[in-house]
């Protein structure tokens, strides 16, 4: 008989003896102890390897899922960005077209030649009236505001220049007209400096008078 068979017979004999003793002597009876296996611990090396492989497969699957979700989110964000740009472009050109249509609809119509001439006449300075200027004596009738002492020196200079004009030295651009224009500009500056001492209406009337003086000096004198 081989050694292996001897060991097997000894093991079976021991089991039979234990059963016999347990049946005859209650003290030998032992309550079985149940040991619950730990689900997180491998019982054998093979199970450990299998569990590791399973965990690796699960990790790869989760990584693939997360990468797929990230790619989808990126595509959604990219698509939304393109849609926003397209919407912005459409709004821009829509507003541009609306502005163009509004401009064409409410644009000021071109004026006729008659309207241009009429507006030019209205905007042009007016010549002095007979009450403001005596064309025979060449004397100016100054407004009360411009008769004050602060304007006297310039006022007297203008009076002199207006009275010495000749047919040869008169009209737009003539030497006398150039000097009168310079004196008128100087008096406008003085009037502006003393604006607080006059009413708005007095200021407007005085300035209009000076504009008419300069315009009157542009007119040529006939023989």
MARBA-3410 file (N, C-alpha, C, O; in Angstrom, 1 decimal):
223
0.9,-1.2,0.0,0.0,0.0,0.0,0.9,1.2,0.0,1.9,1.3,0.7 ~ 0.5,2.2,-0.8,1.3,3.4,-0.9,1.1,4.3,0.3,0.1,4.2,1.0 ~ 2.0,5.3,0.4,1.9,6.3,1.5,0.6,7.1,1.4,-0.1,7.3,2.4 ~ 0.2,7.5,0.2,-1.0,8.3,0.0,-2.3,7.6,0.5,-3.1,8.2,1.2 ~ -2.4,6.3,0.2,-3.5,5.5,0.7,-3.5,5.4,2.2,-4.6,5.4,2.8
-2.3,5.2,2.8,-2.2,5.2,4.2,-2.7,6.4,4.9,-3.4,6.4,5.9 ~ -2.4,7.6,4.3,-2.8,8.9,4.9,-4.3,9.0,4.8,-4.9,9.5,5.7 ~ -4.8,8.7,3.7,-6.3,8.8,3.5,-7.0,7.9,4.5,-8.1,8.3,5.0 ~ -6.6,6.7,4.7,-7.2,5.8,5.6,-7.1,6.3,7.1,-8.1,6.2,7.8 ~ -6.0,6.9,7.4,-5.8,7.5,8.7,-6.8,8.7,8.9,-7.4,8.8,10.0
-7.0,9.5,7.9,-7.9,10.6,8.0,-9.3,10.2,8.2,-10.0,10.8,8.9 ~ -9.7,9.1,7.4,-11.1,8.6,7.6,-11.3,8.0,8.9,-12.4,8.2,9.5 ~ -10.3,7.3,9.4,-10.4,6.7,10.7,-10.5,7.7,11.8,-11.3,7.6,12.8 ~ -9.8,8.8,11.7,-9.9,9.9,12.7,-11.3,10.5,12.7,-11.8,10.8,13.8 ~ -11.9,10.7,11.5,-13.2,11.3,11.5,-14.2,10.4,12.1,-15.1,10.8,12.9
-14.1,9.0,11.9,-15.0,8.1,12.5,-14.9,8.1,14.0,-15.9,8.1,14.8 ~ -13.7,8.2,14.6,-13.5,8.2,16.0,-14.0,9.5,16.6,-14.6,9.4,17.7 ~ -13.9,10.6,15.9,-14.4,11.9,16.5,-15.9,11.8,16.5,-16.5,12.3,17.5 ~ -16.6,11.2,15.6,-18.0,11.1,15.6,-18.5,10.2,16.7,-19.5,10.5,17.4 ~ -17.7,9.1,17.0,-18.0,8.1,18.0,-17.9,8.8,19.4,-18.8,8.7,20.2
-16.8,9.5,19.6,-16.6,10.2,20.9,-17.6,11.2,21.1,-18.1,11.4,22.2 ~ -18.0,12.0,20.1,-19.0,13.1,20.2,-20.3,12.5,20.6,-21.1,13.2,21.3 ~ -20.6,11.4,20.1,-21.9,10.8,20.4,-22.0,10.3,21.8,-23.0,10.3,22.4 ~ -20.9,9.7,22.3,-20.9,9.1,23.6,-20.6,10.1,24.7,-21.0,9.9,25.8 ~ -19.9,11.2,24.4,-19.5,12.2,25.4,-19.9,13.6,24.9,-19.3,14.1,24.0
-21.0,14.1,25.6,-21.5,15.5,25.1,-20.4,16.6,25.3,-20.5,17.6,24.6 ~ -19.4,16.3,26.2,-18.4,17.4,26.4,-17.6,17.6,25.1,-17.1,18.7,24.9 ~ -17.4,16.5,24.4,-16.6,16.6,23.2,-17.3,17.4,22.1,-16.7,17.7,21.1 ~ -18.6,17.6,22.3,-19.4,18.3,21.2,-19.0,19.8,21.2,-19.0,20.4,22.2 ~ -18.7,20.3,20.0,-18.3,21.7,19.9,-19.3,22.3,18.8,-19.5,21.8,17.8
-19.8,23.4,19.2,-20.7,24.2,18.3,-19.8,24.7,17.2,-18.8,25.4,17.4 ~ -20.3,24.5,16.0,-19.5,25.0,14.9,-19.5,26.6,14.9,-20.4,27.2,15.2 ~ -18.3,27.1,14.5,-18.1,28.5,14.5,-18.2,28.9,13.0,-17.5,28.5,12.1 ~ -19.1,29.9,12.8,-19.3,30.4,11.4,-18.5,31.6,11.2,-18.6,32.6,11.9 ~ -17.7,31.6,10.2,-16.8,32.8,9.9,-17.3,33.3,8.5,-17.2,32.7,7.5
-17.8,34.5,8.6,-18.3,35.1,7.4,-17.2,35.7,6.6,-16.3,36.4,7.1 ~ -17.1,35.3,5.3,-15.9,35.8,4.5,-16.1,37.3,4.3,-17.2,37.9,4.2 ~ -14.9,38.0,4.2,-14.8,39.5,4.0,-15.0,39.7,2.5,-14.1,39.2,1.7 ~ -16.0,40.4,2.0,-16.2,40.5,0.6,-15.1,41.4,-0.1,-14.9,41.3,-1.3 ~ -14.4,42.1,0.7,-13.3,43.0,0.2,-11.9,42.4,0.2,-11.0,43.0,-0.3
-11.9,41.2,0.7,-10.6,40.5,0.7,-10.7,39.2,-0.1,-11.6,38.5,0.1 ~ -9.7,39.0,-0.9,-9.6,37.8,-1.7,-9.2,36.6,-0.8,-8.3,36.7,0.1 ~ -9.9,35.4,-1.0,-9.6,34.2,-0.2,-8.4,33.5,-0.8,-7.7,32.8,0.0 ~ -8.1,33.7,-2.1,-7.0,33.0,-2.7,-6.3,33.9,-3.6,-6.8,35.0,-4.0 ~ -5.0,33.6,-4.0,-4.3,34.4,-4.9,-5.0,34.5,-6.3,-4.9,35.6,-6.9
-5.6,33.5,-6.7,-6.3,33.6,-8.0,-7.5,34.6,-8.0,-7.7,35.3,-8.9 ~ -8.2,34.5,-6.8,-9.3,35.5,-6.7,-8.8,36.9,-6.6,-9.4,37.8,-7.2 ~ -7.6,37.1,-6.0,-7.0,38.4,-5.9,-6.7,38.9,-7.3,-6.9,40.1,-7.7 ~ -6.1,38.0,-8.2,-5.8,38.4,-9.5,-7.0,38.8,-10.3,-7.1,39.8,-11.0 ~ -8.1,37.9,-10.2,-9.3,38.2,-10.9,-9.9,39.5,-10.5,-10.5,40.2,-11.3
-9.9,39.7,-9.1,-10.5,41.0,-8.7,-9.7,42.2,-9.2,-10.3,43.2,-9.6 ~ -8.4,42.1,-9.3,-7.6,43.2,-9.8,-7.9,43.5,-11.3,-8.0,44.6,-11.7 ~ -8.0,42.3,-12.0,-8.4,42.5,-13.4,-9.8,43.1,-13.6,-10.0,44.0,-14.5 ~ -10.7,42.7,-12.7,-12.1,43.3,-12.8,-12.0,44.8,-12.5,-12.7,45.6,-13.1 ~ -11.3,45.1,-11.4,-11.2,46.6,-11.1,-10.5,47.4,-12.2,-11.0,48.5,-12.4
-9.5,46.8,-12.9,-8.9,47.5,-14.0,-9.9,47.7,-15.1,-9.9,48.8,-15.7 ~ -10.6,46.7,-15.4,-11.6,46.8,-16.5,-12.7,47.9,-16.1,-13.1,48.7,-17.0 ~ -13.1,47.8,-14.9,-14.1,48.8,-14.4,-13.6,50.2,-14.5,-14.3,51.2,-15.0 ~ -12.3,50.4,-14.1,-11.7,51.7,-14.2,-11.6,52.2,-15.6,-11.8,53.4,-15.9 ~ -11.2,51.3,-16.5,-11.1,51.7,-17.9,-12.5,52.1,-18.5,-12.6,53.0,-19.3
-13.5,51.4,-18.1,-14.9,51.7,-18.5,-15.3,53.1,-18.0,-15.9,53.8,-18.8 ~ -15.0,53.3,-16.7,-15.4,54.6,-16.2,-14.6,55.8,-16.9,-15.2,56.8,-17.1 ~ -13.3,55.5,-17.1,-12.6,56.5,-17.8,-13.1,56.8,-19.2,-13.2,58.0,-19.6 ~ -13.5,55.8,-19.9,-14.1,55.9,-21.2,-15.4,56.7,-21.2,-15.7,57.6,-22.0 ~ -16.2,56.4,-20.1,-17.5,57.1,-20.0,-17.2,58.6,-19.7,-17.9,59.4,-20.3
-16.3,58.8,-18.8,-16.0,60.3,-18.5,-15.5,61.0,-19.7,-15.8,62.2,-19.9 ~ -14.6,60.4,-20.4,-14.0,61.0,-21.6,-15.1,61.3,-22.6,-15.1,62.3,-23.3 ~ -16.0,60.3,-22.8,-17.2,60.5,-23.7,-18.0,61.7,-23.3,-18.5,62.5,-24.1 ~ -18.3,61.7,-21.9,-19.1,62.8,-21.4,-18.4,64.2,-21.6,-19.1,65.2,-22.0 ~ -17.1,64.2,-21.4,-16.4,65.5,-21.6,-16.4,65.9,-23.0,-16.5,67.1,-23.3
-16.2,64.9,-23.9,-16.2,65.2,-25.4,-17.6,65.8,-25.8,-17.7,66.7,-26.6 ~ -18.6,65.2,-25.2,-20.0,65.6,-25.6,-20.2,67.1,-25.1,-20.8,67.9,-25.8 ~ -19.8,67.3,-23.8,-19.9,68.6,-23.3,-19.2,69.7,-24.1,-19.6,70.8,-24.3 ~ -18.0,69.3,-24.5,-17.2,70.2,-25.4,-17.9,70.5,-26.7,-17.9,71.7,-27.1 ~ -18.4,69.4,-27.3,-19.1,69.6,-28.6,-20.3,70.5,-28.4,-20.6,71.4,-29.2
-21.1,70.3,-27.2,-22.2,71.1,-27.0,-21.8,72.6,-26.8,-22.5,73.5,-27.3 ~ -20.7,72.8,-26.0,-20.3,74.2,-25.8,-19.8,74.8,-27.1,-20.1,76.0,-27.3 ~ -19.1,74.1,-27.9,-18.6,74.6,-29.2,-19.8,75.0,-30.1,-19.8,76.0,-30.8 ~ -20.8,74.1,-30.1,-22.0,74.3,-31.0,-22.7,75.6,-30.5,-23.2,76.4,-31.3 ~ -22.8,75.7,-29.1,-23.5,76.9,-28.6,-22.8,78.1,-28.9,-23.4,79.2,-29.2
-21.4,78.1,-28.9,-20.6,79.2,-29.2,-20.9,79.6,-30.7,-21.0,80.8,-31.0 ~ -20.9,78.7,-31.6,-21.1,79.0,-33.0,-22.5,79.6,-33.2,-22.7,80.5,-34.0 ~ -23.5,79.0,-32.5,-24.9,79.5,-32.6,-24.9,81.0,-32.1,-25.6,81.8,-32.6 ~ -24.2,81.3,-31.0,-24.2,82.6,-30.4,-23.6,83.6,-31.4,-24.1,84.7,-31.6 ~ -22.5,83.2,-32.0,-21.8,84.0,-33.0,-22.7,84.3,-34.2,-22.8,85.4,-34.7
-23.4,83.2,-34.7,-24.3,83.4,-35.8,-25.4,84.3,-35.4,-25.8,85.2,-36.3 ~ -26.0,84.2,-34.2,-27.1,85.0,-33.8,-26.6,86.5,-33.7,-27.3,87.4,-34.1 ~ -25.4,86.7,-33.2,-24.8,88.1,-33.1,-24.7,88.7,-34.4,-25.0,89.9,-34.6 ~ -24.2,87.9,-35.4,-24.0,88.4,-36.8,-25.3,88.8,-37.4,-25.5,89.8,-38.0 ~ -26.3,87.9,-37.2,-27.6,88.2,-37.8,-28.2,89.4,-37.2,-28.8,90.2,-37.9
-28.1,89.6,-35.9,-28.6,90.8,-35.2,-27.9,92.0,-35.7,-28.6,93.1,-35.9 ~ -26.6,92.0,-35.9,-25.8,93.1,-36.4,-26.3,93.6,-37.8,-26.6,94.7,-38.0 ~ -26.4,92.6,-38.7,-26.8,93.0,-40.0,-28.3,93.4,-40.1,-28.7,94.2,-40.9 ~ -29.1,92.8,-39.2,-30.5,93.2,-39.2,-30.6,94.6,-38.7,-31.4,95.4,-39.3 ~ -29.9,95.0,-37.7,-29.9,96.4,-37.2,-29.4,97.3,-38.2,-29.9,98.4,-38.4
-28.4,96.9,-39.0,-27.8,97.7,-40.0,-28.8,98.0,-41.1,-28.9,99.1,-41.6 ~ -29.5,96.9,-41.5,-30.5,97.1,-42.5,-31.7,98.0,-42.1,-32.2,98.8,-42.8 ~ -32.0,97.8,-40.8,-33.1,98.7,-40.3,-32.7,100.1,-40.2,-33.5,101.0,-40.6 ~ -31.4,100.4,-39.8,-30.9,101.8,-39.8,-30.9,102.4,-41.2,-31.2,103.5,-41.4 ~ -30.5,101.5,-42.2,-30.5,102.0,-43.6,-31.9,102.3,-44.1,-32.1,103.4,-44.7
-32.8,101.5,-43.8,-34.2,101.7,-44.2,-34.8,103.0,-43.5,-35.5,103.8,-44.1 ~ -34.4,103.1,-42.2,-34.9,104.3,-41.5,-34.3,105.6,-42.1,-35.0,106.6,-42.3 ~ -33.0,105.5,-42.4,-32.4,106.7,-43.0,-33.0,107.0,-44.4,-33.2,108.2,-44.7 ~ -33.2,106.0,-45.2,-33.8,106.3,-46.5,-35.2,106.8,-46.4,-35.7,107.6,-47.2 ~ -35.9,106.3,-45.4,-37.3,106.7,-45.2,-37.5,108.2,-44.7,-38.3,108.9,-45.1
-36.6,108.5,-43.7,-36.7,109.8,-43.0,-35.6,110.8,-43.4,-35.5,111.8,-42.8 ~ -34.8,110.4,-44.4,-33.7,111.3,-44.8,-34.3,112.6,-45.3,-35.4,112.7,-46.0 ~ -33.6,113.7,-45.1,-34.1,115.0,-45.6,-34.0,115.0,-47.1,-33.0,114.7,-47.7 ~ -35.1,115.4,-47.7,-35.1,115.5,-49.1,-34.2,116.6,-49.7,-34.1,117.7,-49.0 ~ -33.6,116.4,-50.8,-32.7,117.4,-51.3,-33.5,118.7,-51.6,-34.6,118.6,-52.2
-32.9,119.8,-51.3,-33.6,121.1,-51.5,-33.5,121.5,-53.0,-32.5,121.2,-53.7 ~ -34.5,122.2,-53.4,-34.5,122.8,-54.8,-33.5,124.0,-54.8,-33.1,124.5,-53.8 ~ -33.2,124.4,-56.0,-32.4,125.6,-56.2,-33.0,126.8,-55.6,-32.3,127.7,-55.0 ~ -34.3,126.9,-55.7,-35.0,128.1,-55.1,-34.9,128.1,-53.6,-34.7,129.1,-53.0 ~ -35.0,126.9,-53.0,-34.9,126.8,-51.6,-33.5,127.2,-51.1,-33.4,127.8,-50.1
-32.5,126.7,-51.8,-31.2,127.0,-51.4,-30.9,128.5,-51.5,-30.3,129.1,-50.6 ~ -31.4,129.2,-52.5,-31.2,130.6,-52.6,-31.9,131.4,-51.5,-31.4,132.3,-50.9 ~ -33.2,130.9,-51.2,-33.9,131.6,-50.2,-33.3,131.4,-48.8,-33.2,132.4,-48.1 ~ -32.8,130.2,-48.5,-32.1,130.0,-47.2,-30.8,130.8,-47.2,-30.5,131.3,-46.1 ~ -30.1,130.9,-48.3,-28.9,131.7,-48.3,-29.2,133.2,-48.0,-28.4,133.8,-47.3
-30.3,133.6,-48.6,-30.7,135.0,-48.3,-31.0,135.3,-46.9,-30.7,136.3,-46.3 ~ -31.7,134.3,-46.3,-32.1,134.4,-44.9,-30.9,134.4,-44.0,-30.8,135.1,-42.9 ~ -29.9,133.5,-44.3,-28.7,133.4,-43.5,-27.7,134.5,-43.7,-26.8,134.8,-42.8 ~ -27.8,135.2,-44.8,-26.8,136.3,-45.1,-27.1,137.5,-44.2,-28.2,137.7,-43.8 ~ -26.0,138.2,-43.8,-26.1,139.4,-43.0,-27.0,140.4,-43.7,-27.1,140.5,-44.9
-27.7,141.2,-42.9,-28.5,142.3,-43.5,-27.8,143.6,-43.5,-27.0,143.9,-42.5 ~ -28.1,144.4,-44.5,-27.5,145.7,-44.5,-28.1,146.6,-43.5,-29.3,146.4,-43.0 ~ -27.4,147.7,-43.1,-27.9,148.6,-42.2,-29.2,149.4,-42.7,-29.2,149.7,-43.9 ~ -30.1,149.6,-41.9,-31.3,150.3,-42.3,-31.0,151.8,-42.3,-29.9,152.3,-41.9 ~ -31.9,152.6,-42.8,-31.7,154.1,-42.9,-31.6,154.7,-41.5,-30.9,155.6,-41.3
-32.3,154.1,-40.5,-32.2,154.6,-39.2,-30.9,154.3,-38.6,-30.4,155.0,-37.7 ~ -30.2,153.2,-39.0,-28.9,152.8,-38.4,-27.7,153.5,-39.1,-26.7,153.7,-38.6 ~ -27.9,153.8,-40.4,-26.8,154.4,-41.2,-27.3,155.4,-42.2,-28.2,155.1,-43.0 ~ -26.7,156.6,-42.1,-27.1,157.7,-43.1,-26.1,157.6,-44.3,-24.9,157.9,-44.1 ~ -26.6,157.1,-45.4,-25.7,156.9,-46.5,-25.2,158.2,-47.1,-24.2,158.2,-47.9
-25.8,159.3,-46.8,-25.4,160.6,-47.4,-24.2,161.2,-46.5,-23.2,161.6,-47.1 ~ -24.4,161.2,-45.2,-23.3,161.7,-44.3,-22.3,160.6,-43.9,-21.3,160.9,-43.3 ~ -22.6,159.4,-44.2,-21.8,158.2,-43.8,-21.6,158.1,-42.3,-20.6,157.7,-41.8 ~ -22.7,158.4,-41.5,-22.7,158.4,-40.1,-23.5,157.2,-39.6,-24.6,156.9,-40.1 ~ -22.9,156.5,-38.6,-23.6,155.4,-38.0,-24.4,155.8,-36.8,-24.0,156.7,-36.0
-25.6,155.2,-36.6,-26.4,155.5,-35.4,-26.3,154.2,-34.5,-27.0,153.3,-34.6 ~ -25.3,154.3,-33.6,-25.0,153.1,-32.7,-26.1,152.9,-31.7,-26.7,153.8,-31.2 ~ -26.3,151.6,-31.4,-27.2,151.2,-30.2,-26.6,151.8,-28.9,-25.4,152.0,-28.8 ~ -27.5,152.0,-28.0,-27.1,152.6,-26.7,-26.1,151.8,-26.0,-25.2,152.3,-25.3 ~ -26.1,150.5,-26.1,-25.2,149.6,-25.4,-23.8,149.8,-25.9,-22.8,149.9,-25.1
-23.6,150.1,-27.2,-22.3,150.3,-27.8,-21.8,151.7,-27.7,-20.7,152.0,-28.2 ~ -22.6,152.6,-27.1,-22.2,154.0,-26.9,-21.4,154.2,-25.6,-21.0,155.3,-25.3 ~ -21.3,153.1,-24.8,-20.6,153.2,-23.5,-19.1,153.5,-23.7,-18.5,153.4,-24.8 ~ -18.5,154.0,-22.6,-17.1,154.4,-22.7,-16.1,153.3,-23.1,-15.1,153.6,-23.7 ~ -16.4,152.1,-22.7,-15.5,151.0,-23.0,-15.4,150.7,-24.4,-14.4,150.1,-24.9
-16.3,151.2,-25.2,-16.3,151.0,-26.7,-15.9,152.2,-27.5,-15.8,152.2,-28.7 ~ -15.7,153.3,-26.8,-15.5,154.6,-27.5,-14.3,154.6,-28.5,-14.5,155.0,-29.6 ~ -13.2,154.1,-28.1,-12.0,154.2,-29.0,-12.2,153.4,-30.3,-11.9,153.9,-31.3 ~ -12.8,152.2,-30.1,-13.0,151.4,-31.3,-14.2,152.0,-32.1,-14.2,152.0,-33.4 ~ -15.2,152.5,-31.4,-16.3,153.1,-32.1,-15.9,154.3,-33.0,-16.3,154.4,-34.1
-15.1,155.1,-32.4,-14.6,156.3,-33.2,-13.8,155.9,-34.4,-13.9,156.6,-35.4 ~ -13.0,154.9,-34.3,-12.2,154.4,-35.4,-13.1,153.9,-36.5,-12.8,154.1,-37.7 ~ -14.1,153.2,-36.2,-15.0,152.7,-37.2,-15.8,153.8,-37.9,-15.9,153.8,-39.1 ~ -16.2,154.8,-37.1,-16.9,156.0,-37.7,-16.0,156.7,-38.7,-16.4,157.1,-39.7 ~ -14.7,156.8,-38.3,-13.8,157.5,-39.2,-13.6,156.7,-40.5,-13.6,157.2,-41.6
-13.4,155.4,-40.4,-13.2,154.5,-41.6,-14.4,154.5,-42.5,-14.2,154.5,-43.7 ~ -15.6,154.5,-41.9,-16.8,154.5,-42.8,-16.9,155.8,-43.5,-17.5,155.8,-44.6 ~ -16.5,156.9,-42.9,-16.7,158.2,-43.6,-15.6,158.5,-44.6,-15.9,159.3,-45.5 ~ -14.5,157.8,-44.6,-13.4,158.2,-45.6,-13.4,157.2,-46.8,-12.5,157.2,-47.6 ~ -14.4,156.3,-46.9,-14.4,155.4,-48.0,-14.6,156.2,-49.3,-15.2,157.2,-49.4
-14.0,155.6,-50.4,-14.1,156.2,-51.7,-14.5,155.1,-52.7,-14.3,153.9,-52.3 ~ -14.9,155.5,-53.9,-15.2,154.4,-54.9,-14.0,153.5,-55.1,-14.2,152.3,-55.4 ~ -12.8,154.1,-55.1,-11.6,153.3,-55.3,-11.2,152.4,-54.1,-10.6,151.4,-54.3 ~ -11.6,152.9,-52.9,-11.3,152.1,-51.7,-12.5,151.8,-51.0,-12.8,152.3,-49.9 ~ -13.3,150.9,-51.5,-14.5,150.4,-50.9,-14.8,149.0,-51.5,-14.2,148.6,-52.5
-15.7,148.3,-50.9,-16.1,147.0,-51.4,-15.3,145.9,-50.6,-14.4,146.1,-49.9 ~ -15.7,144.7,-50.9,-15.2,143.5,-50.2,-13.7,143.3,-50.5,-13.3,143.2,-51.7 ~ -12.9,143.3,-49.5,-11.4,143.1,-49.7,-10.6,144.3,-49.8,-9.4,144.3,-49.9 ~ -11.3,145.5,-49.9,-10.5,146.7,-50.0,-9.8,147.0,-48.7,-10.2,146.5,-47.7 ~ -8.8,147.9,-48.8,-8.0,148.2,-47.5,-8.9,148.7,-46.4,-8.8,148.4,-45.3
-9.8,149.7,-46.8,-10.7,150.2,-45.7,-11.6,149.2,-45.2,-11.9,149.1,-43.9 ~ -12.2,148.3,-46.0,-13.1,147.2,-45.6,-12.3,146.3,-44.6,-12.9,145.9,-43.6 ~ -11.1,146.0,-44.9,-10.3,145.1,-44.1,-10.1,145.7,-42.7,-10.2,145.0,-41.7 ~ -9.8,147.0,-42.6,-9.6,147.7,-41.3,-10.9,147.7,-40.5,-10.9,147.5,-39.3 ~ -12.0,148.0,-41.3,-13.3,148.0,-40.6,-13.6,146.6,-40.0,-14.1,146.5,-38.9
-13.4,145.6,-40.8,-13.7,144.2,-40.3,-12.8,143.9,-39.1,-13.4,143.3,-38.2 ~ -11.6,144.3,-39.0,-10.8,144.1,-37.9,-11.3,144.8,-36.6,-11.3,144.3,-35.5 ~ -11.7,146.1,-36.8,-12.3,146.8,-35.7,-13.6,146.2,-35.2,-13.9,146.2,-34.0 ~ -14.4,145.8,-36.1,-15.7,145.1,-35.8,-15.4,143.9,-34.9,-16.1,143.7,-33.9 ~ -14.5,143.1,-35.3,-14.1,141.9,-34.5,-13.6,142.2,-33.1,-13.9,141.5,-32.2
-12.9,143.3,-33.1,-12.4,143.8,-31.7,-13.5,144.2,-30.9,-13.5,143.9,-29.7 ~ -14.5,144.9,-31.4,-15.7,145.3,-30.6,-16.5,144.1,-30.2,-17.1,144.1,-29.1 ~ -16.6,143.1,-31.1,-17.3,141.9,-30.7,-16.7,141.2,-29.4,-17.4,140.8,-28.5 ~ -15.4,141.2,-29.4,-14.6,140.7,-28.2,-14.9,141.5,-27.0,-15.2,140.9,-25.9 ~ -14.9,142.8,-27.1,-15.3,143.7,-26.0,-16.7,143.5,-25.5,-17.0,143.4,-24.3
-17.6,143.3,-26.4,-19.0,143.0,-26.1,-19.1,141.7,-25.3,-19.9,141.6,-24.4 ~ -18.4,140.7,-25.8,-18.5,139.4,-25.1,-17.9,139.5,-23.7,-18.4,138.9,-22.8 ~ -16.9,140.3,-23.5,-16.3,140.4,-22.2,-17.2,141.1,-21.2,-17.2,140.9,-20.0 ~ -18.1,142.0,-21.7,-19.1,142.7,-20.9,-20.5,142.2,-21.0,-21.5,142.9,-20.8 ~ -20.6,140.9,-21.3,-21.9,140.3,-21.5,-22.7,140.3,-20.3,-23.9,140.5,-20.3
-22.1,140.2,-19.1,-22.9,140.2,-17.9,-23.5,141.5,-17.5,-24.4,141.6,-16.7 ~ -23.1,142.6,-18.2,-23.6,143.9,-17.9,-24.8,144.3,-18.8,-25.3,145.4,-18.6 ~ -25.2,143.4,-19.7,-26.3,143.7,-20.6,-27.3,142.5,-20.5,-26.9,141.4,-20.1 ~ -28.5,142.8,-21.0,-29.5,141.7,-21.1,-29.2,140.8,-22.3,-28.5,141.3,-23.3 ~ -29.7,139.6,-22.4,-29.6,138.8,-23.6,-30.0,139.5,-24.9,-29.4,139.4,-25.9
-31.2,140.2,-24.8,-31.7,140.9,-26.0,-30.8,142.0,-26.4,-30.6,142.2,-27.6 ~ -30.3,142.8,-25.4,-29.3,143.9,-25.8,-28.1,143.3,-26.4,-27.5,143.9,-27.4 ~ -27.6,142.2,-25.9,-26.4,141.6,-26.5,-26.6,141.1,-27.9,-25.8,141.3,-28.8 ~ -27.8,140.5,-28.1,-28.1,140.0,-29.5,-28.3,141.1,-30.5,-27.8,141.0,-31.6 ~ -28.9,142.2,-30.0,-29.1,143.4,-30.9,-27.8,144.1,-31.3,-27.6,144.5,-32.4
-26.9,144.2,-30.3,-25.6,144.8,-30.5,-24.8,144.0,-31.4,-24.1,144.6,-32.3 ~ -24.8,142.7,-31.2,-23.9,141.9,-32.1,-24.5,141.9,-33.5,-23.7,141.9,-34.5 ~ -25.8,141.9,-33.7,-26.4,141.9,-35.0,-26.0,143.2,-35.7,-25.8,143.3,-36.9 ~ -26.0,144.3,-34.9,-25.6,145.6,-35.5,-24.2,145.6,-36.0,-23.9,146.1,-37.1 ~ -23.3,145.0,-35.3,-21.9,144.9,-35.7,-21.7,144.1,-36.9,-20.9,144.4,-37.8
-22.5,143.0,-37.0,-22.4,142.1,-38.2,-22.9,142.9,-39.4,-22.3,142.8,-40.5 ~ -23.9,143.7,-39.3,-24.4,144.6,-40.4,-23.5,145.7,-40.8,-23.4,146.0,-41.9 ~ -22.7,146.2,-39.8,-21.7,147.2,-40.1,-20.6,146.6,-41.0,-20.2,147.3,-42.0 ~ -20.2,145.4,-40.7,-19.1,144.8,-41.5,-19.7,144.5,-42.9,-19.0,144.6,-43.9 ~ -20.9,144.1,-42.9,-21.5,143.7,-44.2,-21.7,145.0,-45.1,-21.6,145.0,-46.3
-22.1,146.1,-44.4,-22.3,147.4,-45.1,-20.9,147.8,-45.7,-20.9,148.4,-46.8 ~ -19.9,147.6,-45.0,-18.5,148.0,-45.4,-18.1,147.2,-46.6,-17.2,147.6,-47.4 ~ -18.7,146.0,-46.9,-18.3,145.3,-48.1,-18.9,145.9,-49.4,-18.4,145.6,-50.5 ~ -19.9,146.7,-49.2,-20.6,147.2,-50.4,-19.8,148.3,-51.1,-19.3,149.2,-50.4 ~ -19.6,148.2,-52.4,-18.8,149.3,-53.0,-19.6,150.6,-53.1,-20.8,150.6,-53.1
-18.9,151.7,-53.1,-19.5,153.0,-53.2,-19.4,153.5,-54.7,-18.3,153.4,-55.3 ~ -20.5,153.9,-55.2,-20.5,154.4,-56.6,-20.2,155.9,-56.7,-20.3,156.6,-55.7 ~ -19.8,156.3,-57.9,-19.5,157.7,-58.1,-20.7,158.6,-58.0,-20.7,159.8,-58.1
END
